[in-house]
Amino acid sequence: MSFVGRGGPRAAVLFCLPLLTLLLSACQSMPPPQQAHTPPQEFLQVPFIAQDAYQCGPAALGMMLQWNGLPGDKEELVHEVWLPERQGALGIELKAAGRARGLLPYPVENPEALFSEIQAGHPVLVLQNLALKRWPVWHFAVVIGYRDDGKRIVLHSGTDEATTSHWNRFVRTWARADYWGFVLLPPGELPARVEAEPLLRALAPMQTGALHHWQAAVERFPDNGRLRFGLANALWAADRQNEALAAYERTVTLSPELAPAWNNLAYARREAGDDPGARQAVCRARELAPDSDNVRDSVAEIAGASGC
């Protein structure tokens, strides 16, 4: 067994049970992915936080934060992500809390991705429906490993530390929550199974500590213009104008149809003293997005009365 350490659905309200007593049996079975055979066992050292009644969301989030070496006090997180009037938490709030701390929430939405992340040393926060589709009982847990070629899943769940669940039982509860889950990663680290478009969607709402995430994304997908555009914006926000200018120039080479990139390039060129180049860029943005009020304002500011 390896040890790795480190210091329903989207809008559903979660009613987290202190004890997992509502797991239902079913006849259908699904074998774990073939990749679970190598290695046959994996176990991550993730701090455990026992939940109080109905507060599995703050507890699960706290474990993910502490695994990242950040404060993860459950009582403080209750005030941040728990909705007293609904006796539960929302997945979107958990992701937002991670982003606010500079961490990247990236979706894990199928069994293959789940095992890939665990094998990469990343715990996965998952949503389970412990009852039926028609009468759901939602629950957050943190998957920290597996045993016996993936036939048993190891979770921090409810009041149980490193409890095990048979794979078929776990995957049914996860499937009833539409395979909703995510990893929460520090700046510079990417998921094991990362794709450009989901990564872009995960990064787009980020503000705190975003630059290192964008740099890692561009390093992984150097020819993706939209990710390069995100990096350029992050560099500009960090007052690294020369690097931002180079990134905008590269963006419009990779994605010449991206009007916002031409618009921002115009300002970067103007800042660098290239007024003709700024006018050329903003006019190209106008050609691509003639109905954009933002671009229209930029044309007035950069091209002046002569326009494009």
N, C-alpha and C positions, 0 to 999 in steps of 0.2 A: 504494500500500500504506500503510495506517495503522499507526502505532506508538503503543502505549499502554504506559506503564511505571508501576511503583509499587514505592517503598521503604518356578462360580466363586463368584463369588458371595460373599455376606457372610461366610460361615464358611470359605471355602476357604483353604487354605495356598498361598502363592504361591511358585513356583519360577521366579525371574526369571533370564532368560538374559542374559549379557553382550552377545550379538549377536542381532539379530532374524533368525534364519536359518530359522525354522520356519513362516513365513507360508505358508499353503497357498492355492492357486488354486481357484477355483470358477466355475461357469458363471453362476450367478445374479448379477444386478447390481441395485443400488438407487441411483437418482440422488440427489444431495444435495438438501436442502430448497430450495425456491424462494427463500427469504430469503437464501441464500448469494450470489445474484446482485447484491445491493445491501448493502454494497459488494462488489465481486467478489474483494477480497483484504483480509485482516486479519492483523496480526502483532503479538503482545504481547511486550514486553521482560521476560522472566522469567529470573532467574539460572539457570545450568545447573550441575548436579552430576552427574558421571559415577558410575554405580553400580559397586560391586565385585560379584564373583560372587554371584548369588542375593540381592542386597540392593537391589533396585529400590524396595521400599517405603520404606526410610529416605531414599533419594535423592530419590524423588518428593515425599515429605513435606517434605524440606528445601528443595526448590525452591519449594513453595507457601508455606512459612513465610518464606523470604527475600523472596519477592514481596510479602509483607505487611510487610516491614521488620523482621522478627524474626530472631533467631539461628536458623540451620538447619544446624548442623554435623552432617554425615552420621554421623560416628563416634559422637557422643553419642546420636543418634537410634537407632542400631543397638541400643544397650542398652535403649532405651525401647520399641521397637515390633517388633523382630526376634526370632523364636523360633528359637534355634540348633538345638533338638532336631528342628525341622521344616524347617529350612533355608528359612524364609520368614517373611512377615508376614501379618497379617490386616487386612482393610479396616476392621473395627471399631476396631482399635487406632490406625489412622491418624486416624480421625475423633476418637477420644477424645483423642489428643495435640493436635489442633487446638483442641478445646473447652477443654482444660486451659490453653491460652494465650489464652483469651478470644475465639477465632475461631469463626465459625458455619459448620459443615459442612452444606451443603444439597444434596440429591440432584439429579443431572443424569442423566436416565434415558431420553432419546430424542434422535434427531438434531436435531430442531427446538430443543430446549432447549440442546443443545451449541452450536449456531451462535448462539443468542441470547446465551448467556453470553460467548462469544468477542467478539461484537459489542459487548457491554457492557463489555469490557475485563477479563473475569474468566477466567484460565486454569482448565482443568478437569482434575482428576486422574481418570484412567480406569483401569479394569481390563480387560485383554485376555486372551483365550485364544488363544494362538498356534498351537495344534494342533487337536485335534478335541474335540467334546463328550465323547466316550467316553474319550479319553486327553488330558486338558487339560494345557496348559503355561501357567500364569498369569503375567501380567506387568503391573506398574504403569508408567504413562507419564503425562506431562503434555501435554495439548493446548494449544498456544500460538498457533495461527492456522490459516489456510487460504489457498489460492491458486486461481486459475483457476475462479472461480465455485463454489468448494467442491469441485472435482474432485480437489484434492490437500490433504491435511491435514498441518499442520506440528506436530511433536512434539519434546519433549525425551524421549529414550527410550534406556535402556541407557547405552551409551558414546557415543551420537550426539547432538550438539547441533543443534537445529532441523532434524532430518531430515524428509523428506517421505514420505508414503505416499499411494498412490492411494486415493481415497475408498472405492471398493468393497472394496479389501483391508482398509482400516482398519475399516469398519463391520461386516464379517463377523467380524473378531476381537473387536470390541466386543460384537456381538450374541451371540457364543458365551459371553460373560461376563454375559449378561442385561442389557446396557446399564448396567452398574454404573459410577457416577462421581459426583463431587461437586466443588463449589466450596468455597473456604475464605475467608470474608469477615470483615473487621474490624467492630468494633462500630459500629452505625449504618448499615451498608450492607447492602442486600438483593439477592438474585439478580434477574436480569432477568425470569425467568419464575417468579414466586413465587405459591404458593397457601397459603391459610390453614392447612389441616390438615397438609400436609407441613412447613410452617414451625413449627407448634406441636410436632410430633414432633421436629424438629431442635433446638428451643430447650429442650424439657423437661429434658434431662439436663444442661444447662449450669449452671455455677456461677460461674466466674471471668469477670468483665466482662459478666455477663448483662444488667444493667439497660439499657444502651444498645441492646442487641439487642431487648429487649422493647418499649422505647419506639419503635423503628423499626417493629416489627411492628404495634403498635397504631395508629401513624400511618398505616400502609398499610391496615389492616383495622380501622377505628375501631368497627365494630358487631359485632365478634366477641367474645363474652363470655369465652370460654376464654383467648384471648390477653390480654384485659384482666385476667383473674384472674392470669395469669402476671406481668404488669406489677405488679399490686398486691403480689404476694408478693415480687417483687424490690425494690420500694420499701420494704416492711416490713423486709426483710433489710438494706437500706441505712440503716435508722434514720430514714426519712422518713415518720413515722407519719401525719401529716396528709394527705400526698399518697396514702399507701396507703389510708387510710380512704375518701377520695373515689373511688379506683379500685375498692375493694370495693363501694361503694354503686352505682357504675356497672355493675359486673359483675352484681350480682343483678338490676339492671333489664334488662340485655341477656339474661341467662341465669338466669331465676328458678328453674329446676329444678336448679341446680348446688349441691348440698348443701355441698361443701367451701368454697365461696365464702361461704355464709351462716355457716358455722362460723367462718371467719377474720374475717368482718365482726363477729361477736360480740366477739371479742377487741379488734378495732380500736375498736369503740364503747366498750367498757369502758375502754380506755386513754384515750379522750377524755372520760371522765367520764359517759357516757350508759349507766347501768346498766339502765334499763328497755329501751332500744333493744338492748342486748347480750342481754338475756334473750329479747326477741322474735326476734332473729336466730338464737340457738342453738336455740330451740324450732322455728323453721322448718326448720333443718338436721335436727333430729330427725324431723320429719314426713317429710322427703324421704328420709332414710337411717336408718330405725328400727333397722337391724341393725348399724350402724357402731359399733364399740367406741370409736373416736376421738371420734365425736360424743357418745356416751354419757358419756365422761369429761368432755367440754366442758360438757355439761348439768350434771353434778355440780359442776363448778368454778364455773360462771357462774350457774346458776339455783339452786343450793343444794339444801337438803332439800325445798323445795316442788316442785322439778322443773318439768316443762312441763305 
